[in-house]
Amino acid sequence: MDLLKEIANVSGKSGLFRILKPSRAGVIVESLNEKREKTMIGPTARVSVLKDVSVFTEGAQDSVPLAEVFMQIHEKYGNEVTLDTKTASEKELVEFLDDILPEFDRSRVYVSDIKKIISWYNLLVQYAPEAFVAPEEDTTTEETATVDAAAVSAEAEETTNTEEATTEATSKAEKTGTKGAKAKKSKS
């Protein structure tokens, strides 16, 4: 979920934004919705990059990264959480997060936070589904290794053939030279 370092929440604005380009006057962002509006966010605005957001937990870990929570939601619910954040009761919302992250800290994670998690998840699934695709292993190194191995084999075969040809030529030359030397000796 490396994509989360490009996605942010801006305090005072609803929804999520893709960070496009930092500038001296702030940062240029694009709304993560069907409009895809580009906006300049000033340097005084509170911008929270989702990669840096965590959910408070009790126990050994003090918090769990939001990316892990999103992956657990994705495994359990797939491409959409059908729980409506506007009409769901507090109990339903708490049960939802308890199902995903049983060790969440009920005193520090508010119902409004759970609503944000659900709405952010649904926005990401809809407008940035590549965030939930597992990164593919780099197959180019395997292909390169295979090609390199084939090239080395071909080169080794060529070298062997050249060495054999050189050995044959040398032995022929030696035989010819020896015969020539014998022939010269016999004439003398």
C-alpha positions in Angstrom: 0.0 0.0 0.0 2.7 2.4 -1.0 0.1 4.4 -2.7 -1.1 5.8 0.6 1.9 8.1 0.7 0.3 9.9 -2.2 -3.2 10.1 -0.6 -4.1 12.7 2.0 -6.9 14.0 4.1 -7.2 17.8 4.4 -8.6 19.2 7.6 -11.8 21.1 6.9 -12.4 19.4 3.5 -14.4 16.2 3.0 -13.0 13.3 1.1 -9.5 12.3 0.2 -7.0 13.9 -2.1 -4.1 12.7 -4.3 -1.0 14.8 -3.7 0.2 15.9 -7.1 3.0 18.4 -6.6 4.4 20.3 -3.7 5.1 24.0 -4.3 6.3 27.0 -2.4 2.8 28.2 -1.8 1.6 24.8 -0.5 0.7 21.6 -2.3 -1.4 20.9 -5.4 -3.9 18.1 -4.8 -6.6 16.3 -6.9 -9.8 15.3 -5.3 -10.4 11.5 -5.1 -13.8 11.5 -6.6 -15.5 11.6 -10.0 -14.8 15.3 -10.5 -11.0 15.0 -10.0 -10.7 18.7 -9.2 -7.3 20.1 -8.7 -6.8 22.5 -5.8 -3.9 24.4 -4.2 -3.8 23.7 -0.4 -2.0 26.4 1.5 0.9 25.8 3.9 -1.2 26.5 7.0 -3.7 23.7 6.2 -3.5 20.5 8.1 -2.7 17.7 5.6 -2.6 14.2 6.9 -1.0 11.6 4.6 -2.7 8.3 5.0 0.5 6.4 5.2 1.3 8.2 8.5 -2.2 7.6 10.0 -2.6 4.8 12.6 -5.5 3.4 14.7 -4.9 3.3 18.4 -4.8 -0.2 20.0 -4.5 -1.7 23.4 -1.8 -4.2 24.3 1.7 -4.7 23.0 1.3 -2.4 20.0 0.3 1.2 20.7 -1.2 1.6 17.2 -1.7 -0.2 13.9 -1.0 1.5 10.6 -4.1 2.4 8.6 -2.8 0.5 5.6 -3.0 -2.8 7.6 -6.5 -2.0 8.7 -7.5 -1.3 5.1 -6.0 -4.6 4.0 -7.9 -6.5 6.7 -11.1 -4.7 5.6 -10.3 -5.7 2.0 -9.8 -9.3 2.9 -13.1 -9.5 4.9 -15.4 -7.2 2.9 -13.9 -7.1 -0.6 -14.5 -4.1 -2.8 -17.1 -2.3 -0.7 -18.2 -1.9 2.9 -22.0 -1.8 2.7 -22.4 -0.3 6.2 -23.9 3.2 5.7 -22.0 5.6 7.9 -24.8 8.1 7.9 -27.5 5.7 9.1 -25.5 3.2 11.1 -25.8 3.2 14.9 -22.7 3.7 17.1 -23.0 0.1 18.2 -22.9 -1.2 14.5 -19.9 1.0 13.8 -18.0 -0.2 16.9 -18.9 -3.8 16.0 -17.6 -3.3 12.5 -14.2 -2.1 13.7 -14.1 -4.8 16.5 -14.6 -7.4 13.8 -11.6 -6.0 11.8 -9.4 -4.9 14.7 -10.5 -6.5 18.0 -7.7 -4.8 19.9 -8.6 -1.2 19.0 -8.6 1.2 21.9 -12.3 2.1 22.5 -11.4 5.1 24.6 -9.2 6.8 22.0 -10.9 5.7 18.7 -14.1 7.6 18.3 -17.2 6.8 16.2 -16.3 9.6 13.9 -12.9 7.9 13.3 -14.6 4.7 12.4 -16.9 6.5 9.9 -13.8 8.1 8.3 -12.1 4.7 8.0 -15.2 3.3 6.2 -15.7 6.2 3.9 -11.9 6.5 3.1 -11.8 2.7 2.4 -14.8 3.0 0.0 -13.2 6.0 -1.8 -9.9 4.2 -2.2 -11.5 1.1 -3.5 -13.5 3.1 -6.0 -11.0 5.7 -7.2 -7.6 4.1 -6.4 -8.1 0.3 -6.6 -4.4 -0.1 -7.4 -3.7 0.5 -3.7 -5.1 -3.0 -2.9 -3.2 -4.9 -5.6 -0.3 -6.8 -4.2 3.0 -5.6 -5.6 4.2 -8.0 -8.3 7.7 -9.5 -7.9 10.2 -8.1 -10.3 10.2 -10.6 -13.1 12.7 -8.6 -15.2 15.5 -9.8 -13.0 14.5 -13.4 -13.5 14.2 -12.8 -17.3 17.6 -11.0 -17.3 19.2 -13.8 -15.3 17.8 -16.4 -17.8 19.0 -14.3 -20.8 22.4 -13.8 -19.1 22.7 -17.5 -18.4 21.8 -18.3 -22.0 24.3 -15.8 -23.3 27.0 -17.2 -21.0 26.2 -20.7 -22.2 26.4 -19.6 -25.8 29.6 -17.8 -25.2 31.1 -20.7 -23.3 30.1 -23.1 -26.2 31.6 -20.7 -28.7 34.8 -20.4 -26.6 34.9 -24.2 -26.4 34.4 -24.5 -30.1 37.1 -21.9 -30.7 39.5 -23.7 -28.4 38.8 -27.0 -30.1 39.4 -25.5 -33.5 42.6 -23.8 -32.2 43.7 -27.1 -30.7 43.0 -28.9 -34.0 44.7 -26.3 -36.1 47.7 -26.3 -33.7 48.0 -30.1 -33.9 47.7 -30.0 -37.7 50.3 -27.3 -37.9 52.5 -29.3 -35.6 52.0 -32.4 -37.7 52.6 -30.5 -40.9 55.6 -28.7 -39.4 57.0 -31.9 -38.1 56.5 -33.6 -41.5 58.0 -30.6 -43.2 61.0 -30.7 -40.9 61.3 -34.4 -41.5 61.1 -33.8 -45.2 63.8 -31.2 -45.0 66.0 -33.5 -43.0 65.6 -36.3 -45.5 66.5 -34.0 -48.4 69.7 -33.0 -46.7 
